């Protein structure tokens, strides 16, 4: 299987920038919708054959350079006994409202058994994906999982979650979570994933102080343990609403790829961090809702600005700043990927 981190396609004597989008297999896509009519979200994630089929859809349709396992980042909370349903959004049976609630956090079964469905889906994908497509796994980063455990969401001011840094809930939650998420990551790689992404969509709600003091040590703990088990696999860390202050605080030698959203300057991020990381991002996902003439003009300007900046494009993986949103026109996804693969050459 081709690894987008190690080798890249050549087009007309130039090197092609690889591209994949978060949520590229999702509700905007007719392939997903056709499967969803006969199933439900949890089943689509937990039946390896269905997860494989959903994952393959955007690869077959849009020709992305990487496939990302179709799953959900909240399964560790179900694994820890918090219950999980979708109606249609995620609902937990209870929340981590006070320190005493930590006693209720208990794995419902061994991690190797609980996350077996993800490993099996990865094995199926390895056999069915084109040889030039990279397979990515993913899990929720500790802080984002914690905010769901406490608040039921990662949106808003997260007052209770942030108070939990100081009343023992954060420490107790991460101690229980750590070995389980580590096994989830390892199982995905054992199944055949080339890399595992840590998605931290709640990180930008924090002050840089709390992020550096509380969150970074837990990220470094899990990335170090994962690399000790899977030294050849890559780690992607994506954080939303963050900036260079957060990236400076992270400073993690075990992370291979930094994912950034559209609020951060891509060329400055490449210039500053490409010596130590690949950079993933960061087209504004709302551009894909525009009429093609406007979207195409934005892509041309985006590439012109970046390609003339002197940034190291060999360390860039093109993507949306977050993910494909629900009502994105399919045709715009198709045309965007075609445009990138044809024109983003260096």
C-alpha positions as CSV (number, residue, x, y, z in Angstrom):
1,X,0.0,0.0,0.0
2,X,1.3,3.4,-1.0
3,X,2.1,5.7,2.0
4,X,1.3,9.4,1.3
5,X,3.9,10.3,4.0
6,X,6.8,8.4,2.3
7,X,6.1,8.6,-1.5
8,X,4.0,10.7,-3.8
9,X,2.7,10.4,-7.3
10,X,4.5,12.1,-10.2
11,X,2.4,14.0,-12.8
12,X,4.1,15.5,-15.9
13,X,7.4,15.4,-14.2
14,X,6.2,17.1,-11.1
15,X,5.1,15.9,-7.7
16,X,1.4,15.8,-6.8
17,X,0.2,17.0,-3.4
18,X,-1.9,14.2,-1.8
19,X,-5.4,15.0,-0.6
20,X,-8.0,13.5,1.7
21,X,-10.8,15.1,3.7
22,X,-12.1,14.5,7.2
23,X,-15.7,13.1,7.1
24,X,-15.2,12.3,3.4
25,X,-17.4,9.3,4.0
26,X,-20.6,10.9,5.4
27,X,-24.1,12.2,5.1
28,X,-23.4,14.5,2.1
29,X,-22.6,11.5,-0.1
30,X,-25.3,9.5,-1.9
31,X,-23.2,6.3,-1.5
32,X,-23.5,6.8,2.3
33,X,-27.2,7.6,2.1
34,X,-27.9,4.5,0.1
35,X,-26.4,2.3,2.8
36,X,-28.0,4.3,5.6
37,X,-31.5,3.6,4.2
38,X,-31.0,-0.1,5.0
39,X,-29.1,0.3,8.3
40,X,-28.3,2.7,11.2
41,X,-25.2,4.6,12.2
42,X,-24.0,2.3,15.0
43,X,-24.5,-0.8,12.8
44,X,-22.6,0.9,9.9
45,X,-19.7,1.5,12.2
46,X,-19.7,-1.9,14.0
47,X,-20.4,-4.3,11.1
48,X,-16.9,-4.5,9.5
49,X,-18.3,-5.2,6.1
50,X,-20.5,-2.1,6.2
51,X,-17.8,0.0,7.7
52,X,-15.5,-1.1,4.8
53,X,-18.2,-0.4,2.2
54,X,-18.8,3.1,3.5
55,X,-15.1,3.8,3.7
56,X,-14.6,2.7,0.1
57,X,-17.3,4.9,-1.3
58,X,-15.5,8.2,-1.5
59,X,-12.3,6.5,-2.7
60,X,-14.2,4.9,-5.6
61,X,-16.1,8.0,-6.4
62,X,-13.7,10.9,-5.7
63,X,-10.3,9.2,-5.9
64,X,-8.9,10.5,-2.6
65,X,-5.3,9.6,-1.9
66,X,-6.1,8.3,1.6
67,X,-9.1,6.4,3.1
68,X,-10.1,7.0,6.7
69,X,-11.8,4.2,8.6
70,X,-15.5,4.8,9.0
71,X,-16.2,4.7,12.7
72,X,-16.9,7.1,15.6
73,X,-14.7,8.7,18.1
74,X,-17.1,8.2,21.0
75,X,-16.9,4.4,21.2
76,X,-14.4,4.6,24.1
77,X,-17.2,6.2,26.2
78,X,-19.5,3.3,25.4
79,X,-16.6,1.0,26.3
80,X,-16.2,2.7,29.7
81,X,-19.9,2.0,30.5
82,X,-21.4,5.4,29.7
83,X,-23.8,4.0,27.1
84,X,-24.1,5.5,23.6
85,X,-27.0,5.9,21.3
86,X,-27.6,8.2,18.3
87,X,-31.0,10.0,18.0
88,X,-29.6,11.1,15.5
89,X,-26.8,12.8,17.5
90,X,-24.8,11.1,20.2
91,X,-26.5,10.6,23.6
92,X,-24.8,9.1,26.7
93,X,-26.6,7.4,29.6
94,X,-25.0,9.6,32.2
95,X,-22.3,12.3,32.5
96,X,-19.2,12.8,34.6
97,X,-20.7,15.6,36.7
98,X,-18.8,15.2,39.9
99,X,-15.7,13.4,41.1
100,X,-17.7,10.6,42.6
101,X,-18.9,9.6,39.1
102,X,-15.4,8.4,38.3
103,X,-16.2,5.2,40.2
104,X,-18.8,4.3,37.5
105,X,-16.2,4.3,34.7
106,X,-15.5,0.6,34.0
107,X,-14.7,-1.2,30.7
108,X,-17.6,-3.3,29.7
109,X,-15.2,-5.9,28.2
110,X,-11.5,-6.1,27.3
111,X,-10.4,-3.5,24.8
112,X,-9.1,-6.2,22.4
113,X,-12.6,-7.7,22.3
114,X,-14.6,-4.4,22.2
115,X,-12.6,-2.8,19.4
116,X,-12.3,-5.9,17.3
117,X,-14.7,-4.6,14.8
118,X,-12.4,-1.8,13.9
119,X,-9.4,-4.1,13.3
120,X,-11.6,-6.4,11.2
121,X,-12.8,-3.4,9.1
122,X,-9.2,-2.3,8.5
123,X,-8.2,-5.9,7.4
124,X,-11.1,-5.8,4.8
125,X,-10.0,-2.4,3.6
126,X,-6.4,-3.4,3.1
127,X,-7.5,-6.1,0.7
128,X,-10.0,-3.9,-1.2
129,X,-8.3,-0.5,-1.4
130,X,-6.2,0.4,-4.4
131,X,-2.6,-0.1,-3.8
132,X,-1.8,3.6,-4.1
133,X,-4.3,4.6,-1.3
134,X,-3.2,5.0,2.3
135,X,-5.4,3.7,5.1
136,X,-5.9,5.9,8.1
137,X,-7.5,5.0,11.4
138,X,-8.6,7.5,14.1
139,X,-9.6,7.9,17.7
140,X,-10.8,10.8,19.9
141,X,-8.1,12.7,21.7
142,X,-8.3,12.6,25.5
143,X,-9.7,16.1,26.0
144,X,-12.3,15.9,23.4
145,X,-13.5,12.5,24.7
146,X,-13.5,14.0,28.2
147,X,-15.7,17.0,27.2
148,X,-18.3,14.6,25.8
149,X,-18.1,12.5,29.0
150,X,-18.7,15.7,31.1
151,X,-21.0,17.8,28.9
152,X,-22.3,15.5,26.2
153,X,-20.8,17.7,23.6
154,X,-17.6,19.6,22.7
155,X,-19.4,22.9,22.0
156,X,-19.9,25.9,24.2
157,X,-17.8,27.3,27.1
158,X,-17.2,23.8,28.6
159,X,-17.4,25.3,32.1
160,X,-17.9,21.9,33.9
161,X,-15.1,20.3,31.9
162,X,-12.7,23.0,32.7
163,X,-13.5,23.0,36.3
164,X,-12.8,19.3,36.2
165,X,-9.2,20.0,35.6
166,X,-9.1,21.2,39.2
167,X,-11.5,18.8,41.0
168,X,-9.9,15.5,39.9
169,X,-12.3,14.5,37.1
170,X,-9.8,15.1,34.3
171,X,-7.0,13.1,36.0
172,X,-9.3,10.2,37.0
173,X,-10.9,10.1,33.5
174,X,-7.6,10.0,31.6
175,X,-6.2,7.3,33.9
176,X,-9.1,5.1,33.1
177,X,-9.2,6.0,29.4
178,X,-5.5,5.7,28.6
179,X,-5.0,2.0,28.4
180,X,-8.3,1.5,26.5
181,X,-7.7,4.1,23.8
182,X,-4.1,2.9,23.4
183,X,-5.4,-0.6,22.6
184,X,-7.9,0.9,20.2
185,X,-5.1,2.6,18.3
186,X,-2.9,-0.5,18.3
187,X,-5.7,-2.7,17.0
188,X,-6.4,-0.4,14.1
189,X,-2.7,-0.6,13.1
190,X,-2.7,-4.3,13.7
191,X,-5.6,-4.5,11.2
192,X,-3.5,-2.6,8.6
193,X,-3.9,1.2,9.2
194,X,-0.8,3.1,8.1
195,X,-1.5,5.9,10.5
196,X,-3.9,6.8,13.3
197,X,-5.4,10.3,13.8
198,X,-6.1,11.8,17.2
199,X,-9.0,14.2,16.7
200,X,-9.1,17.0,19.3
201,X,-12.0,19.1,18.1
202,X,-12.5,20.7,21.6
203,X,-8.9,21.8,22.2
204,X,-9.4,25.4,20.9
205,X,-12.0,26.1,23.6
206,X,-9.2,26.1,26.2
207,X,-6.8,28.8,27.3
208,X,-3.2,28.1,26.1
209,X,-2.3,27.8,29.8
210,X,-4.7,25.0,30.6
211,X,-4.0,23.3,27.3
212,X,-0.2,23.2,28.0
213,X,-0.7,22.3,31.7
214,X,-3.4,19.6,31.5
215,X,-3.9,18.4,27.9
216,X,-0.4,18.2,26.4
217,X,1.0,15.8,29.0
218,X,-1.8,13.3,28.3
219,X,-1.3,13.6,24.5
220,X,2.4,13.0,24.9
221,X,1.7,10.0,27.2
222,X,-0.4,8.3,24.7
223,X,1.7,9.1,21.6
224,X,4.8,7.8,23.4
225,X,3.1,4.6,24.4
226,X,1.7,4.1,20.9
227,X,5.0,4.6,19.2
228,X,6.6,2.1,21.6
229,X,4.1,-0.5,20.4
230,X,3.8,0.6,16.7
231,X,7.0,2.4,15.8
232,X,6.4,2.4,12.1
233,X,2.9,3.8,12.2
234,X,2.3,7.5,11.8
235,X,0.4,9.7,14.3
236,X,-1.8,12.6,13.0
237,X,-2.9,15.1,15.6
238,X,-5.7,17.5,14.6
239,X,-6.9,20.3,16.8
240,X,-9.7,22.7,15.9
241,X,-9.8,26.5,16.8
242,X,-6.2,26.4,17.9
243,X,-3.2,28.5,16.8
244,X,0.6,28.5,16.8
245,X,0.6,29.1,20.6
246,X,-1.0,25.7,21.0
247,X,1.2,24.1,18.4
248,X,4.3,25.4,20.2
249,X,3.1,24.1,23.5
250,X,2.5,20.6,22.0
251,X,6.1,20.1,20.8
252,X,5.7,16.3,20.6
253,X,8.4,14.4,18.8
254,X,6.1,11.3,18.5
255,X,3.5,13.2,16.4
256,X,4.2,13.0,12.6
257,X,1.4,15.2,11.2
258,X,-0.2,18.3,12.5
259,X,-3.7,18.9,11.3
260,X,-4.8,22.6,11.3
261,X,-8.1,24.3,10.5
262,X,-8.8,27.1,8.1
263,X,-8.3,29.9,10.7
264,X,-4.5,29.3,10.7
265,X,-2.1,30.5,7.9
266,X,-1.0,27.3,6.1
267,X,2.1,28.9,4.6
268,X,3.3,30.2,7.9
269,X,2.5,26.9,9.6
270,X,4.5,25.0,6.9
271,X,7.4,27.5,7.3
272,X,7.5,27.2,11.0
273,X,6.8,23.5,11.7
274,X,7.6,21.5,8.5
275,X,11.1,20.6,9.8
276,X,9.4,18.5,12.5
277,X,6.0,17.6,11.1
278,X,3.9,17.0,8.0
279,X,1.1,19.5,7.9
280,X,-2.5,18.5,7.0
281,X,-5.0,21.1,6.0
282,X,-6.6,23.6,5.5
283,X,-9.1,24.7,2.9
284,X,-12.2,26.3,4.3
285,X,-15.0,23.6,4.1
286,X,-17.6,26.2,3.4
287,X,-15.9,27.0,0.0
288,X,-17.3,23.7,-1.2
289,X,-20.8,25.1,-0.9
290,X,-20.1,27.8,-3.4
291,X,-20.9,27.7,-7.2
292,X,-18.0,26.1,-9.0
293,X,-16.7,29.3,-10.6
294,X,-16.2,30.9,-7.2
295,X,-14.8,27.7,-5.6
296,X,-12.4,27.3,-8.5
297,X,-11.2,30.9,-8.2
298,X,-10.6,30.4,-4.5
299,X,-8.6,27.2,-5.1
300,X,-6.5,29.0,-7.7
301,X,-5.8,31.9,-5.4
302,X,-5.1,29.5,-2.5
303,X,-2.6,27.5,-4.5
304,X,-1.0,30.6,-6.1
305,X,-0.4,32.1,-2.6
306,X,1.0,28.9,-1.2
307,X,3.1,27.7,-4.1
308,X,4.8,31.1,-4.3
309,X,5.6,31.3,-0.6
310,X,8.7,29.2,-0.5
311,X,7.1,26.7,1.9
312,X,8.2,23.1,1.8
313,X,5.3,21.5,-0.1
314,X,6.8,18.0,0.3
315,X,5.6,18.2,3.9
316,X,2.0,19.2,3.0
317,X,-1.1,17.0,2.8
318,X,-4.0,18.9,1.4
319,X,-7.4,18.7,3.2
320,X,-10.3,20.7,4.5
321,X,-9.8,22.7,7.7
322,X,-12.2,20.4,9.5
323,X,-14.4,18.1,7.4
324,X,-17.0,17.8,4.7
325,X,-20.2,19.4,6.0
326,X,-23.6,17.8,5.6
327,X,-25.1,19.6,2.7
328,X,-22.0,19.9,0.6
329,X,-22.7,19.3,-3.1
330,X,-21.2,16.0,-4.2
331,X,-20.1,17.5,-7.5
332,X,-18.0,20.1,-5.7
333,X,-16.2,17.4,-3.8
334,X,-15.4,15.6,-7.0
335,X,-14.3,18.7,-8.9
336,X,-12.2,19.9,-5.9
337,X,-10.3,16.7,-5.7
338,X,-9.8,16.6,-9.5
339,X,-8.6,20.2,-9.4
340,X,-6.1,19.6,-6.6
341,X,-4.7,16.4,-8.1
342,X,-4.3,18.1,-11.5
343,X,-3.0,21.5,-10.4
344,X,-1.4,21.3,-7.0
345,X,2.0,20.1,-8.4
346,X,5.5,21.2,-7.3
